[in-house]
């Protein structure tokens, strides 16, 4: 069984990876939107698509972070002996 410290470190690293990927994806999307803004209708279509993808990516990142928080809390309870029913 992993120690609580190991779990904390793993959760911290995974959260960093999640939000770093979110940030990088956001920068790519912004770059594409800026590049295509003067291309008639396709610029507008690209903006709408990337706004939708950005919202979906944000929801996914928040859900993944919350799942990691729940796992860390379960591990903390197991390690500290607070794992009682109720």
N, C-alpha and C positions, 0 to 999 in steps of 0.2 A: 504494500500500500504506500502510495506517495505521501510525503509529508505535506502539511498545509502550505509551507513556504514554497515547495516545488509547484504546487497547484497555483498559488498566487503568481509566481513568476511566469508560468505557462499561460495563464489567463491574461496577464499584462502584455505578453508578447503577441498573443492572438488578437487582442483588442487593437494593438498598434498596427498589426498587419491589416486588419479589417478597415480601419480608418485611413491608413496610408493608401490602400487600394481605392477607397472611396475618393480621396483627394486627387489621386492621379487620374482616375476616370473623369472626375469633374473638370480637371485642367484640359484633358483631351477633348471633352465635349465642348468646353468654352472655345477652344482653338478652332474646332470644326464650325461652330456657330459663327464665330467672327469671320472665318474664311468664306463662308457661304452666304453671308448676310446680303451681299449685293447681287446674288444670282436669282433674280425674279422670284418665282413661286417656290423654288427648291430651298431657298434660304429660310423661308417661313416654315416650310415642312420640316426642315432639319431642326429648327428651334423648337417646334412643338414636340417632335420626337424626343429630342434630348432633354427637354423639360420633364416629359413623362418618364424617361429612363432615369433621370436624376432623382425624381420623387421615389420611384421604385427602388433604386439603389440605396437611398437614405432609409427607407422603411426596412429593407433587408439588413442593413448595417446595424440599425437600432435593435432589431429583433435578435440578431446574432450576439450583440453585446449583452442584451438582457439574458439570453440563454447562458452565456459565459458567467454572468453574475450569479445566476441561480445555481450553476454547477459549483462555483467557488463557495457559495453559502452552504450547499450540501456537504462539501468536503470539510469546511470549517466546523460544521456541527458534528460530523463524524470524528474528526480529530480531537475536538475539545470535549467530546462526550455529551454534547447537548442534543443527541439524536434520540430523543424520547418521543413517544407518540403523544399528540395533543398539542 
